[in-house]
Every structure is written in C-alpha cells, then in structure tokens.
Amino acid sequence: MREYPLVGGPVEVRGALDLEKTPAGVMPRRLPAWTKEQYQDPSVYGGTVMPSGVRLVFRTAARVLEFEVLTSTGQLDGDLRPRPTGMLELMVDGALAGRRRAPLGHVVRMAGPGAVQRLMPGKPGTARFAGLPTGMKNVELWLPQQTPTELVALRADGEVLAPLPDGRPLWVHHGSSISHCLEADGPTGTWPVVAASLGGVEVTNLSQPGNDMLDPYVARTIRDMPADLISLKSGVNIVGLATFRLRTFGPAVHGFLDTIRDGHPDTPLLVISPVSCPALDACPGPTAVGRDGRITALGDPADLARGALSLQVVRDELARIVAVRQARDPHLHHLDGRELLGPADVDDLPDGLHPSAAAYRRMGERFAAHAFTDQGPFRARSHTQPTDQDARPPADR
C-alpha cells in the first residue's frame, strides 16, 4: 500500500473553500479563510467545519483504499456515549460502492447546549474500502455532513491520479440547517446532493446551520466563486432568532442579491422561500425547544402588524422582491419552499423544524423536478454527466 497526502497531491478536495492546517492534517472549511475575522459567534465557525457536500475526488486503479481521518463529535455529560460520527460514503464511477461509519476521534464534552466545552483528545482512525472494481475509475469520498473531519492520509494498493474535468455545471447553494441536512442518512442523502445528482451538476453547499442571516461575507464569497447556477434558501433562521424586522429584511435581501450580481450578472439565480414549519408559519420568533423536543414560537402574533416576521411574511416579501427585480433581471427566479416540503409533509418534521432523512431525499427529488426540467430555472445550464468512457483519457479506453 502506498501512502498519498490528502492535500498537496493528486487528490482534490471539492466543496470546501479553505483547508485549515491542524496538528493532524487539514480541516476543510466551507467558507474562505478571510471570513473568520468577520464573525464572532463560534457557531458560525462550527458550521463551516461540518463538511456538508465536501468530498475527495481522484482517479485510481486501486482495489483497496484506506482513508485516515480525525473526527470531532460532541457528548453531553448525561449521555452514555458520544453523538454518532456519521458516514463516509465512497462513490465509484458515479455509483455508491461502500459506506463506513466515520472513526471516533476527538470528543467534546459539555454539560448542556451552550455550556463550557471540554476536549477529550482522540486519535486518527482509518476507514477501509476493499474489493473495488479493476481498472482505472473515478472515485469520490464524501465526508460526514454533521462531523468536522480532519484529513490525514490516503493509502492505496494502486496508482492514484488527479481527476479529469468532467464538464458538469457548477451549482452554488446557500441556506440554513434545512439545506445543510445534519439529519440526512449520509452525505449523499442531503437534498442538495440528491438534486445535483439528478440534475447532472456539481454542487457546493455553503449552507450555515443556525446562521443563514444574509451575511455580507457570504454574499461576497458567492460573488467571487465560479458558478453556473446559484440558489438561496432563506428565512427560517431569521424568523427563529428574530434578527430582522420587515423594515430591515427587504433591504438586506436586495443587498445580498446586488452583491452576488456584481460577480454573476447573468447567472440563473433561484430564491427559495422557507419550507413549512407549523410553529413559525404564522407566528414570529424567537423560538425555544419544549419538553417534547419540538420547536415552539415565543413571539406574539399581534407583533406582525408592527413589522415582526413570520415565515409567511418572509415568503410574501421574497416573492415581492423577486417580482420587482425580474423586470431588469430575467435570470432571477423564485420558488415557494412549500413546494419542496409543504403542509402535507409536516409529519416528517420530527422536531417540528428539521426534516427526516426520507424527507430530505424527497426534497432533493422535488427540487430537481422543478429546477432541471425543460421549463425550469436551471434548464439552460444543466446536462447529463459524461459517461465513464468519455471521462477517461484515451490511453485508458
């Protein structure tokens, strides 16, 4: 078995915009390094190092691959064991070839949410995939979407080469935890990845759990990225934390869109309003979690008349903003999020807010059926992925 570095060698890390050096290796982050000085809340950093949509991409003739990684997961003092580390999923020539539980590494102990954290240091572990098909093949290792994962090394019993460009359009998506999909059954089960696979595009997921706040540094990040397709799904965090009023929300949306358009004036851009959430559909935040583990709204519905935001107010305002801008921006589109998960689906919200694993897959299928059809907003830029034969260099055919 030959060892290859997971950074600086033939392996590409896609879906991450920063590779932060650590004592063990490197930590993928889904926002650029320069953004760290523009936020103070540690939950923002924590969201960027949870690698939703991050994957290692390469070609290899190996039949055995070993990935050495160091994960970090949490554990409340009252829990018997740490939170699950999630799954590593191996795709070979576009098909799932294996799933392995990510090895347990660091454990962060705390008395409760928001309490002082205590690090219980761990060691890197290895996930092994054997019995892979013979010959040169395209390989992707998808990292667990809910678990920070440091990349240490790759070992292979055959040659490892850099991937070839496959020509798929690049889709950049930004949203909340409902787009990050911590509750999905694996990294390829998040709704943006399901939709990207069905649409024949390559996705970068910039979603920030609990922190989809129309932050200017996110808009500038998207502005400066290569992108053939862009989508924004916004509203639930803004209502849930009561961070905007109607007076400030509209200008913030306009400013976010203006910044993106500075770098992508003609790129198809889809604005998605919130999916159904019974607690917040007609009531403003902030929110709390009840004894039953379900979300509840603490705001006063009477405050809506004075400018507070419910999800329905946000839906109406996003639809209005897009309609106004479409007169001069024909590449701007709108989708009511309830078409992805609506009132008939609320039984698939175990905590009243976050979809189940099955619901995330259904959301991806519904998004693809809307966006990538002949009449959809992403129709002109999507195409099917090249065949395995087309993706190989002439010497490998």
C-alpha positions, 0 to 999 in steps of 0.5 A: 500500500502506498501512502498519498497526502490528502492535500498537496497531491493528486487528490482534490478536495471539492466543496470546501473553500479553505483547508485549515492546517491542524496538528493532524492534517487539514480541516476543510472549511466551507467558507474562505479563510478571510471570513473568520475575522468577520464573525464572532459567534463560534457557531458560525465557525462550527458550521463551516467545519461540518463538511456538508457536500465536501468530498475527495475526488481522484482517479485510481486503479486501486482495489483497496483504499484506506482513508485516515481521518480525525473526527470531532463529535460532541457528548453531553455529560448525561449521555452514555456515549458520544453523538454518532460520527456519521458516514463516509460514503465512497462513490465509484464511477458515479455509483455508491460502492461502500459506506463506513461509519466515520472513526471516533476521534476527538470528543467534546464534552459539555454539560448542556447546549451552550455550556463550557466545552471540554476536549477529550483528545482522540486519535486518527482512525482509518476507514477501509474500502476493499474489493473495488472494481479493476481498472482505472475509475473515478472515485469520490469520498464524501465526508460526514455532513454533521462531523468536522473531519480532519484529513490525514492520509490516503493509502492505496494498493494502486496508482492514484491520479488527479481527476479529469474535468468532467464538464458538469455545471457548477451549482452554488447553494446557500441556506440554513440547517434545512439545506445543510441536512445534519439529519440526512442518512449520509452525505449523499442523502442531503437534498442538495446532493440528491438534486445535483445528482439528478440534475447532472451538476456539481454542487457546493453547499455553503449552507450555515446551520443556525446562521443563514442571516444574509451575511455580507461575507457570504454574499461576497464569497458567492460573488467571487466563486465560479458558478453556473447556477446559484440558489438561496434558501432563506428565512427560517433562521431569521424568523427563529432568532428574530434578527430582522424586522420587515423594515430591515429584511427587504433591504438586506435581501436586495443587498445580498442579491446586488452583491452576488450580481456584481460577480454573476450578472447573468447567472440563473439565480433561484430564491427559495422561500422557507419550507413549512414549519407549523410553529413559525408559519404564522407566528414570529420568533424567537423560538425555544425547544419544549419538553417534547423536543419540538420547536415552539414560537415565543413571539406574539402574533399581534407583533406582525402588524408592527413589522415582526416576521413570520415565515409567511411574511418572509415568503410574501416579501421574497416573492415581492422582491423577486417580482420587482427585480425580474423586470431588469433581471430575467435570470432571477427566479423564485420558488415557494419552499412549500413546494419542496416540503409543504403542509402535507409533509409536516409529519416528517418534521420530527422536531417540528423544524428539521426534516427526516432523512426520507424527507430530505431525499424527497426534497432533493427529488422535488427540487430537481423536478422543478429546477432541471426540467425543460421549463425550469430555472436551471434548464439552460445550464444543466446536462447529463454527466459524461459517461465513464468512457468519455471521462477517461483519457484515451490511453485508458479506453 
